[in-house]
Amino acid sequence: MAKDDGQLSAARRAYRSAQEVGNRQEEARWANLIGDILKNRGEYVEALKWLRLDFDISVKYLPEKHLLPTCQSLGEIHLRLHLLDDALHYQKMHLELAKNANDVIEQQRASTQLGRTYHEQFLKRDNDHDSVKNAKKYFKSAMKLAQTLKENPPTNKSSFLKEYIDAHNNIGMLEIDLDNLGEAREILTKGLGICDEEEVNEDDDARSRLHHNLGNVYMELREWGNAREHIEKDILICKRIRHCQGEAKGYINLGELHYRIQKYEEAIRCYRRALVLAKSMEDETALVKQIHQNIATVKEANKVMDELKKEDQNLKKLTRNTVNAIGRPHERKFLLQQNELLDRLIEKSSMIFAWEEHCKYAKLKKRIAKQLCDKEKLGDAYLVLGESYQKLRNFNKAIKSVTKSWETYNSIVNLEGEALAKISIGDILDCSGDWMGALNAFEESYRIAVEANLPSVQLSALENMHYSHMIRFNNVEESRRLQIEIDNLKQSKRRELERQNLVRDCCSETDTDGDDHLSDIRDNASHSQQTSKSSSTQSKLIADNCNTYDKPTEDSPKCLSKTTSSQQTIIGRKRRVILSDDEDSYFHFCFSENYSHLIAVKKENNLANSTSKSQVRKHLNQAVKIKFFSL
């Protein structure tokens, strides 16, 4: 930092000298350098002031080519401040100027930044097909240009090896956010292979980014050893090159890894280390806020784990009582109590991503359902077991379980259960790479939901179909048609909700005290009708609040639906996690007393297997990971 202070002071003196003698070119150059120094220190707001000075001077007094580095710097700083529209404005200007000047180097840099911003916009904005398409286009263009420059470097210029490696990193990150984990692992590993072939320095920042993001990929693949190896390499490189922000984000990922395997004390230690680093930087308030929220998440998850252990002990006692009651009249009563307790254990283990325990309880639920000779409960159990296997990435067993769930629901003509099972089948097929099979399953779910007049399930199926057409098959026309259908169905649901609220308000104004009991009876009867159709299967649809996505936001917080038998189904969608500091952001983790809000956020972020693909990661009520893009 002392070295940076010296450089900054010298740059300020040089700027003032250039200003005094009226040397506009030097004045702009030093303003840009000051902005760059401040940016590297994390002082983004102050950096922006100097970069705007550079831009104003260059526009007024200098030839067009001098705007190239200025536009690049302004695009980057606006992206770091999450001002995406402003970032795109300067980045497009940068690319246009580079094309006018026939400057391939600047075209490569501008394409890289445009890819990053469009990717961020895709993560932040709902159903933005153009953003993901543009992100792919610009990242691929940047890689092609980098490869050309590497093979035919301009005279007296660098080899452009670093840019070529960074292009692999950026495309790998896009593949992660499209749930293409195999492709992401392949291209990121290729990037590291190029580093080795070209004998890139072991402490190069390009290596750190590749290790960081491979850590994310292996975490999603549940290969914990490989994940930890790459994350620790990233932290070590960042520490050696004094990349404070990178080191902080590396510790965030290491904390996330510990959180995923329920090592909560280790997770908190990592987050606290990241917090110290983040606080040492000027304009990293969003990062500091995120880390505080992650710590809160872990503490709340620890409470849930404690309750899970107590409930597990209760289950063991109840199991012993059930064994002693075999053949007696109250055996069925104990079996029903076990089923109810297992539902709670399944819910809590899902909330904290304890999927091995989740699988154990799902198997017990299946056994109890068979003993009760209750096919609806058996269908529910197979569906939950399918979720367990999917999260454990055992897709063959997941498909077998959910197919049995569908067959069981079909045997008792439970259309809602059939529709939910089809959505879950589609989700598993999408995860395993069978995109056409997934789309067919989503379409079949929609057909069943229309036949059974289940608007919420229709909406879930439509949104999954939309995701398939938009992301998997790049079918713009069909994805836009489906979006119109989704919007119309949401509006219809809102109007119905408003009508119900109006009726309820009118009734409450006219009811007398003597009618209170009658009103309660009506409410209870209505609630009974709503939940009696398929009380257990309705619990499987963990979902979005439709209103949430009218705002341009993303990832984490969404809506909820209890995984207990009395909850109405709500719909979910394919969504992804974002990195932003607004109220609908990647960092949105607020907790009330106990773990009640943890339940809500979990249900908002971790869509159940039967609803939506895009919540497969991100994001979730889990402590948040970070991805690194290359500049």
C-alpha positions as CSV (number, residue, x, y, z in Angstrom):
1,M,0.0,0.0,0.0
2,A,2.9,2.3,0.7
3,K,4.2,1.7,-2.8
4,D,0.7,2.4,-4.2
5,D,0.6,5.7,-2.2
6,G,3.9,6.7,-3.7
7,Q,2.8,6.0,-7.2
8,L,-0.5,7.8,-6.7
9,S,1.2,10.9,-5.3
10,A,3.7,11.0,-8.2
11,A,0.9,10.5,-10.7
12,R,-1.1,13.4,-9.1
13,R,1.9,15.7,-9.4
14,A,2.5,14.7,-13.0
15,Y,-1.2,15.4,-13.7
16,R,-1.1,18.9,-12.2
17,S,2.1,19.7,-14.1
18,A,0.5,18.7,-17.4
19,Q,-2.5,20.7,-16.5
20,E,-0.5,23.8,-15.7
21,V,1.4,23.8,-19.1
22,G,-1.8,22.8,-21.1
23,N,-0.4,19.4,-22.3
24,R,-3.8,17.8,-22.9
25,Q,-2.4,14.5,-24.0
26,E,-0.3,14.1,-20.8
27,E,-3.2,15.4,-18.7
28,A,-5.5,12.7,-20.0
29,R,-2.8,10.0,-19.7
30,W,-2.1,10.8,-16.1
31,A,-5.8,11.0,-15.2
32,N,-6.3,7.6,-16.7
33,L,-3.3,6.2,-14.7
34,I,-4.6,7.7,-11.5
35,G,-8.0,6.1,-12.2
36,D,-6.3,2.8,-12.8
37,I,-4.3,2.9,-9.6
38,L,-7.5,3.7,-7.6
39,K,-9.4,1.0,-9.4
40,N,-6.7,-1.6,-8.4
41,R,-7.0,-0.4,-4.8
42,G,-10.7,-1.0,-4.9
43,E,-11.6,2.7,-4.7
44,Y,-14.0,2.5,-7.6
45,V,-16.0,5.7,-7.0
46,E,-12.9,7.9,-6.8
47,A,-11.4,6.1,-9.8
48,L,-14.5,6.9,-11.8
49,K,-14.1,10.6,-11.2
50,W,-10.6,10.5,-12.7
51,L,-11.6,8.3,-15.6
52,R,-14.3,10.8,-16.5
53,L,-11.8,13.6,-16.5
54,D,-9.7,11.6,-18.9
55,F,-12.7,11.0,-21.1
56,D,-13.8,14.7,-21.2
57,I,-10.3,15.9,-22.0
58,S,-9.9,13.2,-24.8
59,V,-13.2,14.1,-26.4
60,K,-12.6,17.8,-26.4
61,Y,-8.9,18.0,-27.4
62,L,-7.4,14.7,-28.6
63,P,-7.7,12.5,-31.7
64,E,-10.2,9.7,-31.6
65,K,-7.7,7.0,-31.0
66,H,-6.9,8.4,-27.6
67,L,-10.5,7.4,-26.5
68,L,-9.7,3.7,-26.8
69,P,-8.0,3.2,-23.4
70,T,-10.4,5.7,-21.9
71,C,-13.5,3.8,-23.0
72,Q,-12.0,0.5,-21.9
73,S,-11.4,1.9,-18.4
74,L,-14.8,3.5,-18.1
75,G,-16.5,0.3,-19.3
76,E,-14.6,-1.8,-16.7
77,I,-15.2,0.6,-13.8
78,H,-19.0,0.8,-14.5
79,L,-19.1,-3.0,-14.6
80,R,-17.4,-3.2,-11.3
81,L,-20.0,-0.8,-9.9
82,H,-22.8,-3.0,-11.4
83,L,-23.9,-0.1,-13.6
84,L,-24.4,-2.4,-16.6
85,D,-26.2,0.0,-19.0
86,D,-23.4,2.6,-18.6
87,A,-20.8,-0.2,-19.0
88,L,-22.3,-1.4,-22.2
89,H,-22.4,2.2,-23.5
90,Y,-18.7,2.7,-23.1
91,Q,-17.8,-0.8,-24.2
92,K,-19.7,-0.6,-27.4
93,M,-18.1,2.8,-28.1
94,H,-14.7,1.1,-27.4
95,L,-15.4,-1.7,-29.9
96,E,-16.6,0.8,-32.6
97,L,-13.6,3.0,-32.2
98,A,-11.3,-0.1,-32.4
99,K,-13.0,-1.3,-35.6
100,N,-12.7,2.2,-37.1
101,A,-9.0,2.2,-36.2
102,N,-8.6,-1.4,-37.5
103,D,-7.0,-2.2,-34.1
104,V,-7.4,-5.9,-33.5
105,I,-5.9,-5.7,-30.0
106,E,-8.5,-3.2,-28.8
107,Q,-11.3,-5.2,-30.5
108,Q,-10.2,-8.2,-28.5
109,R,-10.3,-6.2,-25.2
110,A,-13.7,-4.6,-26.0
111,S,-15.2,-8.0,-27.0
112,T,-14.0,-9.5,-23.7
113,Q,-15.6,-6.7,-21.6
114,L,-18.8,-6.8,-23.6
115,G,-19.1,-10.6,-23.0
116,R,-18.6,-10.1,-19.3
117,T,-21.3,-7.3,-19.1
118,Y,-23.8,-9.2,-21.1
119,H,-23.2,-12.3,-19.0
120,E,-23.8,-10.3,-15.9
121,Q,-27.0,-8.9,-17.4
122,F,-28.1,-12.4,-18.2
123,L,-27.7,-13.3,-14.6
124,K,-29.5,-10.2,-13.4
125,R,-32.4,-10.0,-15.7
126,D,-35.2,-12.5,-16.0
127,N,-35.7,-14.3,-19.4
128,D,-33.1,-12.2,-21.2
129,H,-32.3,-14.4,-24.2
130,D,-30.5,-11.6,-26.0
131,S,-28.0,-11.2,-23.1
132,V,-26.9,-14.8,-23.1
133,K,-26.7,-14.9,-26.9
134,N,-24.6,-11.7,-26.9
135,A,-22.4,-13.0,-24.0
136,K,-21.6,-16.1,-26.1
137,K,-21.0,-14.1,-29.2
138,Y,-18.6,-11.7,-27.7
139,F,-16.7,-14.3,-25.6
140,K,-16.2,-16.5,-28.7
141,S,-15.1,-13.4,-30.7
142,A,-12.6,-12.5,-27.9
143,M,-11.2,-16.0,-27.9
144,K,-10.8,-16.1,-31.7
145,L,-9.1,-12.7,-31.8
146,A,-6.8,-13.7,-28.9
147,Q,-5.8,-16.9,-30.7
148,T,-5.1,-14.9,-33.9
149,L,-3.0,-12.4,-32.0
150,K,-1.2,-15.2,-30.1
151,E,-0.3,-16.9,-33.4
152,N,0.5,-13.7,-35.2
153,P,1.6,-11.2,-32.6
154,P,1.9,-7.6,-33.8
155,T,5.4,-6.1,-33.9
156,N,6.7,-5.0,-30.5
157,K,3.6,-6.3,-28.8
158,S,3.0,-9.0,-26.2
159,S,2.3,-12.6,-27.2
160,F,-1.4,-12.3,-26.2
161,L,-1.0,-15.7,-24.4
162,K,-2.6,-14.3,-21.3
163,E,-5.7,-13.0,-23.2
164,Y,-6.0,-16.4,-24.9
165,I,-5.9,-18.1,-21.5
166,D,-8.4,-15.6,-20.0
167,A,-10.8,-16.3,-22.9
168,H,-11.0,-20.0,-21.7
169,N,-11.7,-18.8,-18.2
170,N,-14.6,-16.5,-19.3
171,I,-16.3,-19.1,-21.6
172,G,-15.9,-21.6,-18.8
173,M,-17.8,-19.3,-16.4
174,L,-20.6,-18.9,-18.9
175,E,-20.9,-22.7,-19.2
176,I,-21.2,-22.9,-15.4
177,D,-24.1,-20.5,-15.4
178,L,-25.8,-22.5,-18.1
179,D,-25.4,-25.7,-16.0
180,N,-23.0,-27.2,-18.5
181,L,-20.5,-28.4,-15.8
182,G,-18.8,-30.9,-18.0
183,E,-18.0,-28.4,-20.7
184,A,-17.0,-25.8,-18.0
185,R,-14.5,-28.3,-16.4
186,E,-13.1,-29.2,-19.9
187,I,-12.4,-25.6,-21.0
188,L,-11.1,-24.4,-17.7
189,T,-8.8,-27.4,-17.4
190,K,-7.7,-26.7,-21.0
191,G,-6.8,-23.2,-19.9
192,L,-4.6,-24.6,-17.1
193,G,-3.0,-27.0,-19.6
194,I,-2.1,-24.0,-21.8
195,C,-0.5,-22.3,-18.8
196,D,1.7,-25.4,-18.2
197,E,2.6,-25.8,-21.9
198,E,3.6,-22.2,-22.2
199,E,5.4,-22.3,-18.9
200,V,3.3,-19.5,-17.4
201,N,4.5,-18.3,-14.0
202,E,3.1,-20.4,-11.2
203,D,1.9,-17.2,-9.4
204,D,0.2,-15.7,-12.5
205,D,-3.2,-14.2,-11.8
206,A,-4.6,-16.0,-14.9
207,R,-3.8,-19.3,-13.1
208,S,-5.6,-18.1,-9.9
209,R,-8.8,-17.4,-11.8
210,L,-8.8,-20.8,-13.5
211,H,-8.1,-22.5,-10.1
212,H,-10.8,-20.4,-8.5
213,N,-13.5,-21.3,-11.0
214,L,-12.5,-24.9,-11.2
215,G,-13.0,-25.0,-7.5
216,N,-16.6,-23.9,-8.2
217,V,-17.1,-26.5,-10.8
218,Y,-15.9,-29.4,-8.6
219,M,-18.0,-28.1,-5.7
220,E,-21.1,-28.4,-7.9
221,L,-19.9,-31.9,-9.0
222,R,-19.6,-32.8,-5.3
223,E,-15.9,-33.7,-5.8
224,W,-14.9,-32.1,-2.5
225,G,-11.2,-33.0,-2.6
226,N,-10.6,-31.6,-6.1
227,A,-12.6,-28.5,-5.2
228,R,-10.5,-27.8,-2.1
229,E,-7.3,-28.3,-4.0
230,H,-8.1,-25.7,-6.6
231,I,-9.6,-23.2,-4.1
232,E,-6.5,-23.4,-1.9
233,K,-4.2,-22.9,-5.0
234,D,-6.2,-19.8,-5.9
235,I,-5.9,-18.4,-2.4
236,L,-2.1,-19.1,-2.3
237,I,-1.5,-17.3,-5.6
238,C,-3.6,-14.3,-4.7
239,K,-1.7,-14.1,-1.4
240,R,1.7,-14.2,-3.1
241,I,0.8,-11.5,-5.7
242,R,-1.0,-9.4,-3.0
243,H,-4.3,-9.6,-4.8
244,C,-6.4,-8.7,-1.7
245,Q,-9.8,-9.0,-3.4
246,G,-9.0,-12.3,-5.0
247,E,-7.8,-13.7,-1.7
248,A,-11.0,-12.6,0.0
249,K,-13.1,-14.3,-2.6
250,G,-11.0,-17.4,-2.4
251,Y,-11.8,-17.6,1.3
252,I,-15.4,-17.1,0.6
253,N,-15.4,-20.1,-1.7
254,L,-13.5,-22.2,0.9
255,G,-16.1,-21.2,3.4
256,E,-18.8,-22.3,1.0
257,L,-17.1,-25.6,0.6
258,H,-17.1,-26.2,4.3
259,Y,-20.7,-25.0,4.5
260,R,-21.8,-27.6,1.9
261,I,-20.4,-30.4,3.9
262,Q,-21.8,-29.1,7.2
263,K,-18.5,-28.1,8.7
264,Y,-19.8,-24.9,10.1
265,E,-17.0,-23.8,12.4
266,E,-14.5,-24.1,9.6
267,A,-16.8,-22.2,7.3
268,I,-17.2,-19.3,9.7
269,R,-13.4,-19.1,10.2
270,C,-13.0,-18.8,6.4
271,Y,-15.6,-16.1,6.2
272,R,-14.1,-14.1,9.0
273,R,-10.7,-14.3,7.2
274,A,-12.4,-13.0,4.1
275,L,-14.1,-10.2,6.1
276,V,-10.7,-8.9,7.3
277,L,-9.4,-8.8,3.8
278,A,-12.6,-7.2,2.4
279,K,-12.6,-4.5,5.0
280,S,-9.0,-3.5,4.1
281,M,-10.3,-2.3,0.7
282,E,-12.1,1.0,0.2
283,D,-15.2,0.4,-2.0
284,E,-15.9,-3.3,-1.3
285,T,-19.0,-2.7,0.8
286,A,-21.0,-5.2,-1.2
287,L,-18.4,-7.8,-0.6
288,V,-18.4,-7.0,3.1
289,K,-22.2,-7.2,3.2
290,Q,-22.1,-10.5,1.5
291,I,-19.6,-12.0,3.9
292,H,-21.7,-10.9,6.9
293,Q,-24.8,-12.5,5.4
294,N,-22.9,-15.7,4.7
295,I,-21.8,-15.8,8.3
296,A,-25.4,-15.3,9.4
297,T,-26.5,-18.1,7.0
298,V,-24.0,-20.5,8.5
299,K,-25.1,-19.7,12.1
300,E,-28.7,-20.3,11.2
301,A,-27.9,-23.5,9.4
302,N,-26.1,-24.7,12.5
303,K,-29.3,-24.2,14.5
304,V,-31.2,-26.2,11.9
305,M,-28.6,-29.0,12.2
306,D,-29.0,-29.0,16.0
307,E,-32.8,-29.4,15.6
308,L,-32.2,-32.0,12.9
309,K,-30.2,-34.1,15.4
310,K,-32.9,-33.8,18.1
311,E,-35.6,-34.8,15.6
312,D,-33.5,-37.7,14.5
313,Q,-33.3,-38.9,18.2
314,N,-37.1,-38.6,18.3
315,L,-37.4,-40.7,15.2
316,K,-35.3,-43.4,16.7
317,K,-37.6,-43.5,19.8
318,L,-40.7,-43.5,17.7
319,T,-39.3,-46.3,15.5
320,R,-38.7,-48.4,18.7
321,N,-42.3,-47.8,19.7
322,T,-43.5,-48.8,16.3
323,V,-41.6,-52.0,16.4
324,N,-43.1,-52.8,19.8
325,A,-46.6,-52.1,18.4
326,I,-46.4,-54.4,15.4
327,G,-49.7,-56.3,15.0
328,R,-51.5,-54.1,17.6
329,P,-54.3,-51.5,16.9
330,H,-52.0,-48.5,17.4
331,E,-49.3,-49.6,15.0
332,R,-50.8,-47.5,12.2
333,K,-50.9,-44.4,14.4
334,F,-47.1,-44.8,15.1
335,L,-46.4,-45.3,11.4
336,L,-48.3,-42.1,10.5
337,Q,-46.4,-40.2,13.2
338,Q,-43.1,-41.5,11.7
339,N,-44.2,-40.3,8.3
340,E,-44.9,-36.8,9.6
341,L,-41.6,-36.7,11.5
342,L,-39.8,-37.8,8.4
343,D,-41.3,-35.0,6.4
344,R,-39.8,-32.5,8.8
345,L,-36.4,-34.2,8.7
346,I,-36.5,-34.2,4.9
347,E,-37.3,-30.5,4.9
348,K,-34.5,-29.6,7.3
349,S,-31.9,-31.7,5.7
350,S,-32.8,-30.1,2.3
351,M,-32.5,-26.7,3.8
352,I,-28.8,-27.2,4.8
353,F,-27.9,-29.4,1.8
354,A,-27.4,-32.5,3.9
355,W,-28.3,-34.7,0.9
356,E,-26.9,-38.0,2.4
357,E,-29.3,-37.6,5.4
358,H,-32.0,-36.4,3.0
359,C,-31.6,-39.7,1.1
360,K,-31.6,-41.8,4.2
361,Y,-34.9,-40.2,5.4
362,A,-36.5,-40.5,1.9
363,K,-35.8,-44.2,2.0
364,L,-37.4,-44.5,5.4
365,K,-40.4,-42.6,4.1
366,K,-40.7,-45.0,1.3
367,R,-40.6,-48.0,3.7
368,I,-43.3,-46.4,5.9
369,A,-45.5,-45.7,2.9
370,K,-45.3,-49.3,1.9
371,Q,-46.2,-50.4,5.4
372,L,-49.2,-48.1,5.4
373,C,-50.2,-49.3,1.9
374,D,-50.7,-45.7,1.0
375,K,-49.9,-45.1,-2.7
376,E,-50.0,-41.4,-2.5
377,K,-47.5,-41.3,0.2
378,L,-45.4,-43.8,-1.7
379,G,-45.5,-41.6,-4.8
380,D,-44.3,-38.7,-2.6
381,A,-41.5,-40.8,-1.1
382,Y,-40.2,-41.8,-4.6
383,L,-40.3,-38.2,-5.7
384,V,-38.3,-37.0,-2.6
385,L,-35.9,-39.9,-3.1
386,G,-35.4,-38.8,-6.7
387,E,-34.5,-35.4,-5.5
388,S,-31.9,-36.9,-3.1
389,Y,-30.2,-38.9,-5.9
390,Q,-30.2,-35.9,-8.2
391,K,-28.5,-33.7,-5.7
392,L,-26.0,-36.5,-5.1
393,R,-25.6,-36.6,-8.9
394,N,-26.6,-40.2,-9.2
395,F,-28.8,-39.5,-12.2
396,N,-29.6,-43.1,-13.1
397,K,-31.1,-43.8,-9.6
398,A,-32.8,-40.4,-9.7
399,I,-34.6,-41.2,-12.9
400,K,-35.6,-44.7,-11.6
401,S,-37.1,-43.2,-8.4
402,V,-39.0,-40.4,-10.1
403,T,-40.3,-42.8,-12.8
404,K,-41.6,-45.0,-10.0
405,S,-43.2,-41.9,-8.5
406,W,-45.0,-41.1,-11.8
407,E,-46.1,-44.8,-12.1
408,T,-47.5,-44.8,-8.6
409,Y,-49.4,-41.5,-9.1
410,N,-50.7,-42.8,-12.4
411,S,-52.1,-45.9,-10.8
412,I,-54.3,-43.9,-8.5
413,V,-55.1,-41.2,-11.2
414,N,-53.3,-38.4,-9.2
415,L,-52.8,-35.9,-12.1
416,E,-51.1,-33.4,-10.0
417,G,-48.5,-36.0,-8.8
418,E,-48.0,-37.1,-12.4
419,A,-47.4,-33.5,-13.6
420,L,-44.9,-32.8,-10.8
421,A,-43.1,-36.1,-11.4
422,K,-42.8,-35.2,-15.1
423,I,-41.2,-31.9,-14.2
424,S,-38.8,-33.6,-11.9
425,I,-37.9,-36.1,-14.7
426,G,-37.3,-33.2,-17.0
427,D,-35.0,-31.5,-14.5
428,I,-32.9,-34.7,-14.0
429,L,-32.6,-35.2,-17.8
430,D,-31.5,-31.6,-18.2
431,C,-28.8,-32.1,-15.6
432,S,-27.6,-35.2,-17.3
433,G,-27.4,-33.6,-20.7
434,D,-30.5,-35.1,-22.4
435,W,-32.0,-31.7,-23.3
436,M,-34.6,-33.0,-25.8
437,G,-35.8,-35.6,-23.3
438,A,-36.1,-32.9,-20.7
439,L,-38.2,-30.7,-23.0
440,N,-40.5,-33.6,-23.8
441,A,-41.0,-34.3,-20.1
442,F,-41.8,-30.6,-19.4
443,E,-44.3,-30.5,-22.3
444,E,-46.0,-33.7,-21.0
445,S,-46.2,-32.1,-17.5
446,Y,-47.9,-29.0,-19.1
447,R,-50.4,-31.2,-20.9
448,I,-51.3,-33.0,-17.7
449,A,-51.6,-29.7,-15.7
450,V,-53.9,-28.2,-18.3
451,E,-56.1,-31.3,-18.2
452,A,-56.3,-31.2,-14.4
453,N,-56.7,-27.3,-14.4
454,L,-53.6,-26.8,-12.2
455,P,-52.4,-23.2,-13.0
456,S,-49.4,-23.3,-10.7
457,V,-48.1,-26.5,-12.2
458,Q,-48.8,-25.2,-15.7
459,L,-46.7,-22.1,-14.9
460,S,-43.8,-24.3,-13.7
461,A,-43.9,-26.5,-16.8
462,L,-44.1,-23.4,-19.1
463,E,-41.1,-21.8,-17.4
464,N,-39.0,-24.9,-17.7
465,M,-40.1,-25.2,-21.4
466,H,-39.1,-21.6,-21.9
467,Y,-35.7,-22.2,-20.4
468,S,-35.1,-25.2,-22.6
469,H,-36.0,-23.3,-25.8
470,M,-34.1,-20.2,-24.7
471,I,-30.9,-21.7,-23.3
472,R,-30.6,-25.2,-24.6
473,F,-31.9,-24.8,-28.2
474,N,-31.5,-21.1,-28.8
475,N,-35.1,-21.1,-30.2
476,V,-35.8,-17.4,-30.0
477,E,-39.3,-17.4,-31.6
478,E,-40.6,-20.2,-29.4
479,S,-39.1,-18.9,-26.2
480,R,-40.8,-15.5,-26.8
481,R,-44.1,-17.2,-27.5
482,L,-43.8,-19.1,-24.3
483,Q,-42.9,-15.9,-22.4
484,I,-46.1,-14.3,-23.6
485,E,-48.0,-17.4,-22.4
486,I,-46.2,-17.2,-19.0
487,D,-47.0,-13.5,-18.6
488,N,-50.7,-14.1,-19.4
489,L,-51.0,-16.9,-16.9
490,K,-49.3,-14.8,-14.2
491,Q,-51.7,-12.0,-14.8
492,S,-54.6,-14.3,-14.7
493,K,-53.3,-15.7,-11.3
494,R,-52.9,-12.1,-10.0
495,R,-56.4,-11.1,-11.0
496,E,-57.8,-14.2,-9.3
497,L,-55.8,-13.4,-6.2
498,E,-57.0,-9.8,-6.2
499,R,-60.6,-11.0,-6.6
500,Q,-60.3,-13.4,-3.7
501,N,-58.8,-10.6,-1.5
502,L,-61.6,-8.3,-2.5
503,V,-64.2,-10.8,-1.5
504,R,-62.4,-11.5,1.7
505,D,-62.2,-7.8,2.6
506,C,-65.9,-7.3,1.8
507,C,-66.8,-10.2,4.0
508,S,-64.7,-9.0,6.9
509,E,-66.4,-5.6,6.7
510,T,-69.9,-7.0,6.8
511,D,-69.4,-9.9,9.2
512,T,-70.8,-9.4,12.7
513,D,-69.3,-10.7,15.9
514,G,-71.8,-13.5,15.8
515,D,-70.5,-14.6,12.4
516,D,-66.9,-15.1,13.5
517,H,-67.3,-18.8,14.2
518,L,-69.1,-19.4,11.0
519,S,-66.4,-17.6,9.1
520,D,-63.8,-19.8,10.7
521,I,-65.7,-22.8,9.6
522,R,-65.8,-21.5,6.0
523,D,-62.1,-20.8,6.0
524,N,-61.3,-24.2,7.4
525,A,-63.5,-25.9,4.9
526,S,-62.0,-24.0,2.1
527,H,-58.5,-24.8,3.3
528,S,-59.4,-28.5,3.5
529,Q,-60.7,-28.5,-0.1
530,Q,-57.5,-26.8,-1.3
531,T,-55.2,-29.3,0.3
532,S,-57.2,-32.5,0.0
533,K,-56.6,-33.0,-3.7
534,S,-53.0,-34.2,-3.3
535,S,-51.9,-32.9,0.0
536,S,-48.5,-34.5,0.0
537,T,-47.7,-34.1,-3.7
538,Q,-48.5,-30.4,-3.5
539,S,-45.6,-30.0,-1.1
540,K,-43.1,-30.9,-3.8
541,L,-43.4,-27.6,-5.8
542,I,-41.0,-25.2,-4.1
543,A,-41.3,-22.0,-6.0
544,D,-40.9,-18.4,-7.2
545,N,-43.1,-15.6,-6.2
546,C,-44.4,-14.5,-9.6
547,N,-44.2,-10.9,-8.6
548,T,-40.5,-11.1,-7.7
549,Y,-39.5,-11.5,-11.3
550,D,-41.4,-8.5,-12.6
551,K,-38.3,-6.7,-11.4
552,P,-35.0,-7.0,-13.2
553,T,-33.3,-9.2,-10.7
554,E,-32.1,-12.6,-10.1
555,D,-30.9,-15.3,-8.1
556,S,-31.1,-15.8,-4.8
557,P,-34.2,-14.8,-3.1
558,K,-37.3,-16.2,-4.5
559,C,-40.5,-17.5,-3.0
560,L,-41.5,-20.5,-1.0
561,S,-43.8,-23.4,-0.5
562,K,-43.7,-25.6,2.6
563,T,-42.7,-29.2,2.2
564,T,-45.4,-30.2,4.5
565,S,-48.7,-31.7,3.4
566,S,-51.0,-28.7,3.9
567,Q,-49.2,-26.2,1.6
568,Q,-50.5,-24.9,-1.7
569,T,-48.3,-25.4,-4.7
570,I,-46.6,-22.4,-6.1
571,I,-44.5,-22.4,-9.2
572,G,-40.8,-22.3,-9.8
573,R,-38.6,-21.3,-12.6
574,K,-35.2,-21.8,-14.0
575,R,-33.1,-19.1,-12.6
576,R,-29.5,-18.3,-12.0
577,V,-27.5,-16.6,-9.4
578,I,-26.2,-13.0,-9.8
579,L,-23.6,-10.8,-8.3
580,S,-25.1,-7.5,-7.4
581,D,-25.7,-5.4,-4.3
582,D,-29.2,-4.3,-4.9
583,E,-32.2,-5.6,-2.9
584,D,-32.8,-8.5,-5.3
585,S,-29.3,-9.6,-5.4
586,Y,-26.9,-12.5,-5.0
587,F,-26.2,-11.1,-1.6
588,H,-29.8,-11.1,-0.3
589,F,-29.6,-13.0,3.0
590,C,-31.5,-11.6,5.9
591,F,-32.5,-13.6,8.9
592,S,-34.9,-13.2,11.7
593,E,-34.9,-15.0,15.0
594,N,-34.4,-18.8,15.0
595,Y,-34.4,-20.1,11.4
596,S,-37.8,-19.0,10.1
597,H,-36.3,-16.7,7.5
598,L,-33.7,-19.3,6.6
599,I,-36.6,-21.6,5.7
600,A,-38.1,-18.8,3.5
601,V,-34.9,-18.0,1.7
602,K,-34.0,-21.6,1.2
603,K,-37.4,-22.2,-0.4
604,E,-37.0,-19.1,-2.5
605,N,-33.5,-20.1,-3.7
606,N,-33.4,-23.9,-3.7
607,L,-36.2,-25.0,-6.0
608,A,-37.2,-28.6,-5.5
609,N,-36.4,-31.2,-8.0
610,S,-39.9,-31.1,-9.2
611,T,-39.9,-27.5,-10.3
612,S,-36.9,-25.9,-11.9
613,K,-33.5,-26.4,-13.3
614,S,-31.8,-23.1,-12.8
615,Q,-31.7,-23.3,-9.0
616,V,-29.4,-26.3,-9.2
617,R,-26.6,-24.2,-7.8
618,K,-26.6,-21.0,-7.1
619,H,-27.8,-20.1,-4.8
620,L,-30.0,-21.2,-2.8
621,N,-29.9,-20.1,0.8
622,Q,-26.3,-21.4,0.9
623,A,-23.4,-19.2,1.6
624,V,-22.6,-17.5,-1.6
625,K,-19.8,-18.4,-4.0
626,I,-17.9,-16.0,-6.2
627,K,-16.8,-16.5,-9.8
628,F,-13.9,-14.7,-11.4
629,F,-14.0,-13.3,-14.9
630,S,-11.0,-12.1,-16.7
631,L,-10.7,-8.5,-17.9
